[in-house]
Amino acid sequence: MQFQIERENFVQILNVSDSHWIMIANVGCVPGEVHVYDSMRHTDIPQEVKQQIAAMILTPTNKITLIFESVQRQHDSNNCGVFAIAFATSICFSANPSNLLYDQTCLRSYLTKCLESGMMEPFPAKERKAQRPYSRVQYEVFCSCRLMRGDDKMARCDGCHEWYHKTCEIIPSSIFKKTKEWFCRTCSVL
């Protein structure tokens, strides 16, 4: 999985299933945190999407926290992509999507207008009372790649006690039988 590592603030629209889109951003977050804006208000996202997020932020911490923001719910089942674009546009214009009520009757036509003009502008919305996040999900990341556990074998370094994927480090097969100590690249040079 290859993603550009984002060291600065970012806004990203992600596909989380065959027909569902969300927007994520780390604007205003501490390292290892990401805001999730989902117009369907799911309380979690698939493992593959968590891996995508982990690959993008390459956090120095051993946990990633997803903060699910209380954004407006869509009324139908086919506007999540338009909502994701509206949320992203709001963030880019320094507005918090959690504090906005978008006019759902004109989202698609407004997006069409922006695309035809070649200029994105904030979507029509009214201010609403500040909303608290409705869910927080934390998951662990490991290894120098800072990704989650996968199907790949992992070994624990006897120096730093970090877990490493076999595909990321040179780990002899004998280590998986626990017959001897093993040190990651960093610890073996110390």
VODOZA-848777 format. One record per atom (N, C-alpha, C): residue number from 1; atom name; x, y, z. Coordinates in steps of 0.02 Angstrom, whole numbers, plus 32768, in hexadecimal, padded with zeros to 4 digits. Last residue first. Example, Ala and Ser with C-alpha at 12.3 -4.5 7.8 and 13.67 -1.06 7.14 Angstrom:
ATOM num atomo   xx   yy   zz
ATOM   2     N 8282 7F90 8162
ATOM   2    CA 82AC 7FCB 8165
ATOM   2     C 8285 8002 818A
ATOM   1     N 8294 7EE4 8186
ATOM   1    CA 8267 7F1F 8186
ATOM   1     C 8294 7F5B 8186
***
This chain:
ATOM num atomo   xx   yy   zz
ATOM 190     N 8486 7FF8 8388
ATOM 190    CA 8496 8018 83C9
ATOM 190     C 84C9 7FF1 83F0
ATOM 189     N 8463 7FAF 831D
ATOM 189    CA 849B 7FDC 8315
ATOM 189     C 84AF 7FFE 8356
ATOM 188     N 83F4 7F68 8346
ATOM 188    CA 8431 7F41 8338
ATOM 188     C 846E 7F6E 832C
ATOM 187     N 838F 7FC6 8352
ATOM 187    CA 83AF 7FAC 838F
ATOM 187     C 83EF 7F86 8381
ATOM 186     N 8370 7FDA 82C9
ATOM 186    CA 8384 8011 82F4
ATOM 186     C 83AA 7FF8 8332
ATOM 185     N 834B 7F5A 8299
ATOM 185    CA 8383 7F7F 827B
ATOM 185     C 839D 7FB6 82A9
ATOM 184     N 8326 7EF2 832B
ATOM 184    CA 8314 7F17 82EE
ATOM 184     C 8352 7F3C 82D4
ATOM 183     N 835F 7E57 8367
ATOM 183    CA 8360 7E9F 836E
ATOM 183     C 8350 7EC0 832A
ATOM 182     N 833A 7DC1 83BE
ATOM 182    CA 833C 7DE5 837E
ATOM 182     C 8338 7E30 838C
ATOM 181     N 8372 7D29 840D
ATOM 181    CA 835F 7D6F 840E
ATOM 181     C 8361 7D8C 83C8
ATOM 180     N 832D 7C85 83E2
ATOM 180    CA 8363 7CB4 83F3
ATOM 180     C 8348 7CFB 83F3
ATOM 179     N 82BC 7C3A 83D1
ATOM 179    CA 82F7 7C17 83E9
ATOM 179     C 8330 7C46 83FB
ATOM 178     N 823B 7C55 839E
ATOM 178    CA 8251 7C70 83DF
ATOM 178     C 828D 7C4B 83FC
ATOM 177     N 8214 7C3C 8323
ATOM 177    CA 8213 7C01 834F
ATOM 177     C 822A 7C14 8395
ATOM 176     N 822C 7CB0 82E6
ATOM 176    CA 81E5 7CA0 82F0
ATOM 176     C 81DD 7C5F 8318
ATOM 175     N 82B4 7CAE 82D5
ATOM 175    CA 8298 7CDA 8308
ATOM 175     C 8250 7CC8 8318
ATOM 174     N 82CC 7C61 8265
ATOM 174    CA 82D7 7C43 82A7
ATOM 174     C 82BB 7C6D 82DF
ATOM 173     N 82BE 7CB7 81F9
ATOM 173    CA 8286 7C8A 8209
ATOM 173     C 828E 7C6B 824E
ATOM 172     N 82FC 7D5D 8217
ATOM 172    CA 8307 7D17 8207
ATOM 172     C 82CC 7CEB 821E
ATOM 171     N 82CA 7DF0 81D3
ATOM 171    CA 82BF 7DC7 820E
ATOM 171     C 82C9 7D7E 81FA
ATOM 170     N 82DD 7E89 81A3
ATOM 170    CA 82FC 7E49 8192
ATOM 170     C 82F9 7E1E 81D1
ATOM 169     N 823E 7EDC 8199
ATOM 169    CA 8280 7ED2 81B7
ATOM 169     C 829C 7E90 819D
ATOM 168     N 81C8 7ED4 8150
ATOM 168    CA 81E7 7F16 815B
ATOM 168     C 822E 7F11 8176
ATOM 167     N 8197 7E54 814E
ATOM 167    CA 81A4 7E74 810E
ATOM 167     C 81C7 7EB8 8115
ATOM 166     N 8180 7E3B 81D5
ATOM 166    CA 81B6 7E17 81B3
ATOM 166     C 81C7 7E38 8170
ATOM 165     N 8162 7EC8 823B
ATOM 165    CA 814B 7E9A 8206
ATOM 165     C 8187 7E7A 81E5
ATOM 164     N 8183 7ED8 82E9
ATOM 164    CA 8195 7EE7 82A4
ATOM 164     C 8178 7EB1 8275
ATOM 163     N 8169 7F27 8386
ATOM 163    CA 8159 7EEF 8359
ATOM 163     C 8167 7F05 8312
ATOM 162     N 81E1 7F5A 8401
ATOM 162    CA 81B1 7F6B 83CC
ATOM 162     C 81A6 7F2D 83A2
ATOM 161     N 8247 7F4C 845C
ATOM 161    CA 8208 7F2A 846A
ATOM 161     C 81CF 7F3D 843A
ATOM 160     N 82CA 7F72 844A
ATOM 160    CA 8298 7FA7 8453
ATOM 160     C 8252 7F8D 8463
ATOM 159     N 8306 7EEA 8454
ATOM 159    CA 8324 7F29 846B
ATOM 159     C 82EF 7F5D 847C
ATOM 158     N 82C4 7E83 841D
ATOM 158    CA 82D8 7E7A 8463
ATOM 158     C 82FB 7EB8 847F
ATOM 157     N 8237 7E9C 83B9
ATOM 157    CA 827E 7EAB 83C4
ATOM 157     C 828E 7EA5 840E
ATOM 156     N 81C9 7E21 8383
ATOM 156    CA 81D5 7E56 83B5
ATOM 156     C 821F 7E5E 83BF
ATOM 155     N 8184 7E06 82E1
ATOM 155    CA 81B3 7DF3 8316
ATOM 155     C 81BE 7E30 8344
ATOM 154     N 8101 7DC6 827A
ATOM 154    CA 8121 7DFD 829D
ATOM 154     C 814F 7DE1 82D3
ATOM 153     N 80C4 7D98 81D7
ATOM 153    CA 80DF 7D87 8219
ATOM 153     C 8101 7DC4 8237
ATOM 152     N 8035 7DE5 818A
ATOM 152    CA 807C 7DD8 818C
ATOM 152     C 8093 7DC5 81D2
ATOM 151     N 7FB7 7E12 8192
ATOM 151    CA 7FBF 7DCA 818C
ATOM 151     C 8008 7DB5 8190
ATOM 150     N 7FD4 7E94 8209
ATOM 150    CA 7FB3 7E7A 81CD
ATOM 150     C 7FB8 7E2F 81CD
ATOM 149     N 7FC8 7F1A 8279
ATOM 149    CA 7FD8 7ED4 826E
ATOM 149     C 7FB3 7EBD 822F
ATOM 148     N 7FDB 7FBB 822A
ATOM 148    CA 7FBD 7F8C 8258
ATOM 148     C 7FD8 7F46 824C
ATOM 147     N 8070 8020 8214
ATOM 147    CA 8031 8004 81FF
ATOM 147     C 8017 7FD3 8233
ATOM 146     N 80F1 8058 821C
ATOM 146    CA 80BA 8073 8244
ATOM 146     C 8075 805F 822A
ATOM 145     N 8166 8028 81EA
ATOM 145    CA 8134 803E 81B9
ATOM 145     C 80F9 8060 81DA
ATOM 144     N 81AA 7FF7 8255
ATOM 144    CA 81C3 8035 8238
ATOM 144     C 8192 8051 8205
ATOM 143     N 8129 7FBA 82C7
ATOM 143    CA 815E 7FB3 8296
ATOM 143     C 8177 7FF7 827D
ATOM 142     N 8078 7FE4 82D8
ATOM 142    CA 80B7 7FC4 82EB
ATOM 142     C 80EC 7FD1 82B7
ATOM 141     N 7FE6 8025 8326
ATOM 141    CA 8010 801D 82EB
ATOM 141     C 8055 8006 8304
ATOM 140     N 7F41 800F 8369
ATOM 140    CA 7F8A 800D 836F
ATOM 140     C 7FAB 8006 832B
ATOM 139     N 7EB9 8083 836F
ATOM 139    CA 7ED6 8043 835C
ATOM 139     C 7F21 8048 835C
ATOM 138     N 7E23 80CB 83AB
ATOM 138    CA 7E6C 80C8 83AD
ATOM 138     C 7E82 8084 8394
ATOM 137     N 7D9F 8134 8388
ATOM 137    CA 7DB8 80F0 8381
ATOM 137     C 7E04 80F4 8380
ATOM 136     N 7D18 818E 83C3
ATOM 136    CA 7D60 818D 83BD
ATOM 136     C 7D76 8144 83B9
ATOM 135     N 7C81 81E5 8398
ATOM 135    CA 7CA6 81A7 83A5
ATOM 135     C 7CF1 81B4 839E
ATOM 134     N 7C4B 8260 8386
ATOM 134    CA 7C1F 822C 839F
ATOM 134     C 7C43 81EB 83AD
ATOM 133     N 7C88 8302 83B6
ATOM 133    CA 7C91 82C3 8391
ATOM 133     C 7C65 828D 83B0
ATOM 132     N 7C0A 8383 83CC
ATOM 132    CA 7C42 835A 83E5
ATOM 132     C 7C4A 831D 83B9
ATOM 131     N 7BE5 8419 8374
ATOM 131    CA 7BD5 83D3 8383
ATOM 131     C 7C13 83AF 839C
ATOM 130     N 7BA9 84BE 8382
ATOM 130    CA 7BE2 8491 837F
ATOM 130     C 7BCF 844B 8398
ATOM 129     N 7B14 84E7 832B
ATOM 129    CA 7B38 84E2 836A
ATOM 129     C 7B70 84AF 8363
ATOM 128     N 7B2D 851B 8281
ATOM 128    CA 7B07 84FA 82B6
ATOM 128     C 7B33 84F7 82F4
ATOM 127     N 7B1D 857E 81EC
ATOM 127    CA 7B40 856D 822A
ATOM 127     C 7B11 8549 825A
ATOM 126     N 7AF2 8539 814F
ATOM 126    CA 7AE2 8565 8187
ATOM 126     C 7B0B 854E 81C3
ATOM 125     N 7B30 8538 80A6
ATOM 125    CA 7B25 8519 80E7
ATOM 125     C 7B13 854F 811A
ATOM 124     N 7B6C 8515 8007
ATOM 124    CA 7B39 8539 802D
ATOM 124     C 7B2A 8514 806F
ATOM 123     N 7C1E 84F6 8008
ATOM 123    CA 7BDA 84E2 7FF7
ATOM 123     C 7BA8 8509 8021
ATOM 122     N 7CA3 8563 7FD7
ATOM 122    CA 7C7E 8540 800C
ATOM 122     C 7C36 8531 7FF6
ATOM 121     N 7CE2 853F 7F32
ATOM 121    CA 7CCD 856F 7F65
ATOM 121     C 7CA8 8548 7F9A
ATOM 120     N 7D51 851F 7EAF
ATOM 120    CA 7D2C 8504 7EE9
ATOM 120     C 7D1F 853C 7F1B
ATOM 119     N 7D4C 8538 7E06
ATOM 119    CA 7D5A 855A 7E45
ATOM 119     C 7D30 853B 7E7D
ATOM 118     N 7D21 8514 7D89
ATOM 118    CA 7D67 8509 7D99
ATOM 118     C 7D7C 8528 7DDB
ATOM 117     N 7CA0 8518 7D64
ATOM 117    CA 7CC2 8559 7D68
ATOM 117     C 7D0D 8551 7D75
ATOM 116     N 7C7F 8491 7D6C
ATOM 116    CA 7C7A 84B3 7D2C
ATOM 116     C 7C9F 84F5 7D2B
ATOM 115     N 7C90 847C 7DF6
ATOM 115    CA 7CBA 8459 7DC6
ATOM 115     C 7CB9 847B 7D82
ATOM 114     N 7C2B 84D0 7E2B
ATOM 114    CA 7C71 84DA 7E3D
ATOM 114     C 7CA0 84BA 7E0A
ATOM 113     N 7BB8 8493 7DF2
ATOM 113    CA 7BC8 84D9 7DE4
ATOM 113     C 7C12 84E8 7DF2
ATOM 112     N 7BBF 8415 7E2F
ATOM 112    CA 7BC3 841B 7DE6
ATOM 112     C 7BD7 8461 7DD2
ATOM 111     N 7BA9 843C 7EB4
ATOM 111    CA 7BE9 841D 7EA1
ATOM 111     C 7BF3 8422 7E55
ATOM 110     N 7B25 8469 7EA7
ATOM 110    CA 7B5A 8498 7EBB
ATOM 110     C 7B9E 847C 7EA9
ATOM 109     N 7AE3 83F5 7E87
ATOM 109    CA 7AE4 842B 7E56
ATOM 109     C 7B1A 845E 7E66
ATOM 108     N 7AFA 83AB 7F00
ATOM 108    CA 7B13 8393 7EBE
ATOM 108     C 7B16 83CC 7E8B
ATOM 107     N 7ABC 83FF 7F64
ATOM 107    CA 7B03 83EB 7F67
ATOM 107     C 7B1E 83D7 7F22
ATOM 106     N 7A39 842A 7F73
ATOM 106    CA 7A60 8447 7F3C
ATOM 106     C 7AA9 8431 7F3C
ATOM 105     N 79FD 83EC 7FDD
ATOM 105    CA 79D7 83EF 7F9E
ATOM 105     C 7A02 8409 7F64
ATOM 104     N 7A4B 83FA 804C
ATOM 104    CA 7A4F 83BC 8027
ATOM 104     C 7A2B 83BE 7FE4
ATOM 103     N 7AA6 8472 8087
ATOM 103    CA 7A66 846F 8064
ATOM 103     C 7A69 8432 8036
ATOM 102     N 7AF7 8446 8121
ATOM 102    CA 7AF9 8452 80D8
ATOM 102     C 7AB3 844D 80BC
ATOM 101     N 7B22 848A 81B2
ATOM 101    CA 7AEA 8464 8195
ATOM 101     C 7AE8 8477 814B
ATOM 100     N 7BB6 8486 8217
ATOM 100    CA 7B91 849C 81DD
ATOM 100     C 7B58 846D 81CB
ATOM  99     N 7C12 8459 8270
ATOM  99    CA 7BEA 8493 8284
ATOM  99     C 7BBF 84AE 824B
ATOM  98     N 7C59 83F8 8234
ATOM  98    CA 7C2E 83E3 826C
ATOM  98     C 7C00 841C 8282
ATOM  97     N 7CAD 8439 81D9
ATOM  97    CA 7C6F 8419 81C1
ATOM  97     C 7C40 8403 81F8
ATOM  96     N 7CF2 84D1 81FA
ATOM  96    CA 7CEB 8490 8218
ATOM  96     C 7CA9 8470 8200
ATOM  95     N 7D56 852B 8185
ATOM  95    CA 7D16 8522 81A8
ATOM  95     C 7D13 84DB 81C2
ATOM  94     N 7DC2 8549 8130
ATOM  94    CA 7DC7 8555 8178
ATOM  94     C 7D85 8553 819D
ATOM  93     N 7DB7 8518 80B2
ATOM  93    CA 7DA5 855E 80BB
ATOM  93     C 7DA0 8570 8105
ATOM  92     N 7DD4 8493 80C5
ATOM  92    CA 7E04 84BC 809E
ATOM  92     C 7DF5 8506 80A2
ATOM  91     N 7D5F 846D 8107
ATOM  91    CA 7D9F 846C 812B
ATOM  91     C 7DD1 8498 8107
ATOM  90     N 7D04 8479 809A
ATOM  90    CA 7CFD 84A2 80D6
ATOM  90     C 7D3E 84A5 80FD
ATOM  89     N 7D35 8417 8043
ATOM  89    CA 7D36 845D 802E
ATOM  89     C 7D30 848B 806B
ATOM  88     N 7D1A 83A4 808E
ATOM  88    CA 7D5F 83B5 807D
ATOM  88     C 7D65 83FF 806A
ATOM  87     N 7C8C 83A9 8092
ATOM  87    CA 7CB3 83AB 80D0
ATOM  87     C 7CFB 83C2 80C2
ATOM  86     N 7C71 839E 8007
ATOM  86    CA 7C5B 83DA 802C
ATOM  86     C 7C83 83E1 806E
ATOM  85     N 7CA6 831E 7FF0
ATOM  85    CA 7CC3 8358 7FCD
ATOM  85     C 7CB0 8399 7FF1
ATOM  84     N 7C4F 82D4 8041
ATOM  84    CA 7C97 82D1 804E
ATOM  84     C 7CBA 830D 802D
ATOM  83     N 7BD5 82F0 7FFF
ATOM  83    CA 7BE0 8308 8043
ATOM  83     C 7C2B 8308 8054
ATOM  82     N 7BEE 82AA 7F8A
ATOM  82    CA 7BE4 82F3 7F87
ATOM  82     C 7BEE 8311 7FCC
ATOM  81     N 7BF5 8228 7FBF
ATOM  81    CA 7C2E 8245 7F9C
ATOM  81     C 7C2A 8291 7F97
ATOM  80     N 7B75 8215 7FF6
ATOM  80    CA 7BAF 8216 8022
ATOM  80     C 7BED 8235 8000
ATOM  79     N 7AFB 820A 7FB4
ATOM  79    CA 7B1D 824B 7FB4
ATOM  79     C 7B5C 824D 7FDF
ATOM  78     N 7AA7 819A 7FB9
ATOM  78    CA 7AD4 81A2 7F80
ATOM  78     C 7AF7 81E6 7F7D
ATOM  77     N 7A43 8184 8014
ATOM  77    CA 7A7B 8156 8015
ATOM  77     C 7AAD 8162 7FDC
ATOM  76     N 7A0A 8216 806E
ATOM  76    CA 7A01 81DF 803F
ATOM  76     C 7A3E 81B2 8042
ATOM  75     N 7A2D 8277 80C7
ATOM  75    CA 79E8 825F 80C9
ATOM  75     C 79DD 8222 809D
ATOM  74     N 7AC3 8277 8129
ATOM  74    CA 7AA1 827D 80E9
ATOM  74     C 7A5C 825E 80EE
ATOM  73     N 7AE3 82D4 81BC
ATOM  73    CA 7AD4 8295 819C
ATOM  73     C 7AB3 82A2 8159
ATOM  72     N 7B67 8344 81E6
ATOM  72    CA 7B23 833A 81CF
ATOM  72     C 7B1B 82F6 81AD
ATOM  71     N 7BDF 8303 825D
ATOM  71    CA 7BCB 832B 8223
ATOM  71     C 7B82 831B 8211
ATOM  70     N 7C37 82EA 82D8
ATOM  70    CA 7BED 82EB 82D1
ATOM  70     C 7BD8 831A 829A
ATOM  69     N 7CC9 828A 82B3
ATOM  69    CA 7CA8 82CA 82BF
ATOM  69     C 7C5D 82C5 82B1
ATOM  68     N 7D2A 8218 82FB
ATOM  68    CA 7CF1 821B 82CF
ATOM  68     C 7CC7 8259 82E0
ATOM  67     N 7DCE 8209 82FE
ATOM  67    CA 7D9B 8231 8320
ATOM  67     C 7D62 823A 82EF
ATOM  66     N 7E3F 818C 8315
ATOM  66    CA 7E10 81A6 82E5
ATOM  66     C 7DD9 81CA 830D
ATOM  65     N 7EE3 817F 8343
ATOM  65    CA 7EA0 818D 835C
ATOM  65     C 7E77 81AC 8325
ATOM  64     N 7F61 8108 8348
ATOM  64    CA 7F3F 8139 831F
ATOM  64     C 7EF9 8141 833B
ATOM  63     N 7FF7 80E4 83A0
ATOM  63    CA 7FAF 80E1 839A
ATOM  63     C 7F97 8117 836A
ATOM  62     N 807B 80FB 83B3
ATOM  62    CA 8068 80B6 83A6
ATOM  62     C 801C 80AD 83A1
ATOM  61     N 80BE 818A 8358
ATOM  61    CA 80A1 816A 8392
ATOM  61     C 808F 8121 8381
ATOM  60     N 80E1 81C2 82E1
ATOM  60    CA 8118 81AC 830C
ATOM  60     C 80FF 8187 834B
ATOM  59     N 807F 818E 8252
ATOM  59    CA 8084 81AE 8294
ATOM  59     C 80C1 8195 82BB
ATOM  58     N 8060 8195 81C3
ATOM  58    CA 809E 817A 81DF
ATOM  58     C 80AD 8199 8224
ATOM  57     N 7FF4 81C0 8176
ATOM  57    CA 800D 81EC 81AB
ATOM  57     C 804E 81D4 81CB
ATOM  56     N 7FDD 815D 8112
ATOM  56    CA 7FE1 81A4 8101
ATOM  56     C 8003 81CD 8137
ATOM  55     N 7FD6 80E4 8154
ATOM  55    CA 800A 80EE 8121
ATOM  55     C 8013 8137 810F
ATOM  54     N 7F64 80FB 81A2
ATOM  54    CA 7FA4 80F0 81C3
ATOM  54     C 7FDE 80FC 8192
ATOM  53     N 7F04 8102 813C
ATOM  53    CA 7F11 813C 8166
ATOM  53     C 7F54 8136 8188
ATOM  52     N 7F0C 807F 810A
ATOM  52    CA 7F19 80B8 80DE
ATOM  52     C 7F2B 80F5 8107
ATOM  51     N 7EE4 8037 817C
ATOM  51    CA 7F29 802E 8162
ATOM  51     C 7F3B 8068 8134
ATOM  50     N 7E60 8061 8182
ATOM  50    CA 7E8D 8072 81B9
ATOM  50     C 7ED6 806B 81A3
ATOM  49     N 7E36 8023 810E
ATOM  49    CA 7E37 806C 8110
ATOM  49     C 7E62 8084 814A
ATOM  48     N 7E3E 7F9E 8132
ATOM  48    CA 7E66 7FB5 80FA
ATOM  48     C 7E6B 8001 80FA
ATOM  47     N 7DE0 7F94 819C
ATOM  47    CA 7E28 7F8E 81AA
ATOM  47     C 7E53 7FAA 8171
ATOM  46     N 7D58 800D 818D
ATOM  46    CA 7D79 7FCD 817F
ATOM  46     C 7DC4 7FCF 818D
ATOM  45     N 7D25 8070 821C
ATOM  45    CA 7D33 8069 81D5
ATOM  45     C 7D58 8027 81C9
ATOM  44     N 7C9D 809E 8289
ATOM  44    CA 7CE0 8082 827D
ATOM  44     C 7CE8 807E 8231
ATOM  43     N 7C21 80D3 828E
ATOM  43    CA 7C4A 80D9 82CA
ATOM  43     C 7C8F 80BA 82C3
ATOM  42     N 7BD8 813E 8211
ATOM  42    CA 7BEE 80FC 8228
ATOM  42     C 7C1C 8105 8264
ATOM  41     N 7B93 81B0 81D9
ATOM  41    CA 7BA2 81A9 8220
ATOM  41     C 7BB0 8162 8237
ATOM  40     N 7B84 81D6 815B
ATOM  40    CA 7B5A 819E 8170
ATOM  40     C 7B62 8190 81BA
ATOM  39     N 7BE3 8237 8149
ATOM  39    CA 7B9D 824D 8147
ATOM  39     C 7B6C 8214 8156
ATOM  38     N 7C71 8249 81A0
ATOM  38    CA 7C4A 8216 817E
ATOM  38     C 7C00 8228 8182
ATOM  37     N 7D0E 8274 81C0
ATOM  37    CA 7CCF 8295 81B0
ATOM  37     C 7CA7 8266 8184
ATOM  36     N 7D89 8265 8237
ATOM  36    CA 7D63 8240 8205
ATOM  36     C 7D1F 8263 81FD
ATOM  35     N 7E2A 82A0 8261
ATOM  35    CA 7DE2 82AB 8263
ATOM  35     C 7DC1 8285 822A
ATOM  34     N 7EAF 824F 82B0
ATOM  34    CA 7E90 8260 8270
ATOM  34     C 7E46 8269 827C
ATOM  33     N 7F4A 8248 8309
ATOM  33    CA 7F02 8252 8308
ATOM  33     C 7EEB 8265 82C2
ATOM  32     N 7FD3 8244 8302
ATOM  32    CA 7FB0 8205 8310
ATOM  32     C 7F65 820B 8311
ATOM  31     N 7FF3 82E6 8342
ATOM  31    CA 800B 82AB 831D
ATOM  31     C 7FE8 826B 8333
ATOM  30     N 7F56 8340 8355
ATOM  30    CA 7F99 8330 836C
ATOM  30     C 7FB1 82F3 8345
ATOM  29     N 7EFA 83A7 82E0
ATOM  29    CA 7F06 8369 8306
ATOM  29     C 7F4D 8366 8321
ATOM  28     N 7EDC 840D 8288
ATOM  28    CA 7ECE 8417 82CF
ATOM  28     C 7ED8 83DA 82FA
ATOM  27     N 7EC3 83A0 8205
ATOM  27    CA 7EC6 83E7 8217
ATOM  27     C 7EB1 83EF 8260
ATOM  26     N 7EBB 8325 81CE
ATOM  26    CA 7EE0 832A 820D
ATOM  26     C 7EE9 8373 8222
ATOM  25     N 7E2D 82D2 818A
ATOM  25    CA 7E5A 830B 818D
ATOM  25     C 7E7F 830A 81CF
ATOM  24     N 7DC1 827A 8118
ATOM  24    CA 7DEB 827C 8154
ATOM  24     C 7E18 82B9 814F
ATOM  23     N 7D22 824D 80DF
ATOM  23    CA 7D5A 827C 80DB
ATOM  23     C 7D7F 8279 811C
ATOM  22     N 7CDC 81C2 8084
ATOM  22    CA 7CE4 81EB 80BF
ATOM  22     C 7D1B 821D 80B2
ATOM  21     N 7C68 8161 8024
ATOM  21    CA 7CA2 818F 8027
ATOM  21     C 7CA1 81B6 8068
ATOM  20     N 7C2D 80C8 7FE3
ATOM  20    CA 7C2C 80F9 8019
ATOM  20     C 7C6E 811F 801D
ATOM  19     N 7C26 8057 7F91
ATOM  19    CA 7BFD 8092 7F81
ATOM  19     C 7BFA 80C5 7FB9
ATOM  18     N 7C82 7FF8 7FB9
ATOM  18    CA 7C71 7FFF 7F72
ATOM  18     C 7C4D 803F 7F62
ATOM  17     N 7CD9 8057 8036
ATOM  17    CA 7CB7 801B 801F
ATOM  17     C 7CA5 8026 7FD6
ATOM  16     N 7D20 80C9 8048
ATOM  16    CA 7D23 8097 807D
ATOM  16     C 7CFD 8058 806D
ATOM  15     N 7D85 813A 7FF9
ATOM  15    CA 7D4F 810A 7FED
ATOM  15     C 7D55 80D4 8021
ATOM  14     N 7DAE 81DC 8036
ATOM  14    CA 7DBD 8195 8030
ATOM  14     C 7D7D 816D 8021
ATOM  13     N 7DFB 8277 8028
ATOM  13    CA 7DBC 8253 801F
ATOM  13     C 7DCD 820A 8011
ATOM  12     N 7E58 82DD 8095
ATOM  12    CA 7E58 82A5 8065
ATOM  12     C 7E13 8285 8063
ATOM  11     N 7EC3 835A 80C4
ATOM  11    CA 7E7C 834B 80BD
ATOM  11     C 7E7A 8315 8087
ATOM  10     N 7F4A 8381 8136
ATOM  10    CA 7F2E 8366 80F9
ATOM  10     C 7EE3 835D 80FF
ATOM   9     N 7FDC 83D2 8175
ATOM   9    CA 7F93 83CA 8176
ATOM   9     C 7F7C 83AE 8133
ATOM   8     N 8071 836E 815B
ATOM   8    CA 804D 83AD 8168
ATOM   8     C 8003 839E 816E
ATOM   7     N 809B 82F3 8138
ATOM   7    CA 80BB 8311 8173
ATOM   7     C 8098 8351 8188
ATOM   6     N 8061 8267 80F0
ATOM   6    CA 804E 82AD 80FB
ATOM   6     C 806B 82C6 813D
ATOM   5     N 80A1 81FE 8077
ATOM   5    CA 809F 820D 80BF
ATOM   5     C 8092 8257 80C8
ATOM   4     N 8042 81BA 7FF8
ATOM   4    CA 8072 81EE 8009
ATOM   4     C 806A 81FD 8053
ATOM   3     N 8035 810B 7FFA
ATOM   3    CA 8015 814C 8000
ATOM   3     C 804C 817D 800D
ATOM   2     N 8028 8066 7FCD
ATOM   2    CA 8052 80A2 7FC7
ATOM   2     C 8027 80E1 7FCA
ATOM   1     N 802A 7FC6 8000
ATOM   1    CA 8000 8000 8000
ATOM   1     C 802D 803E 8000
***
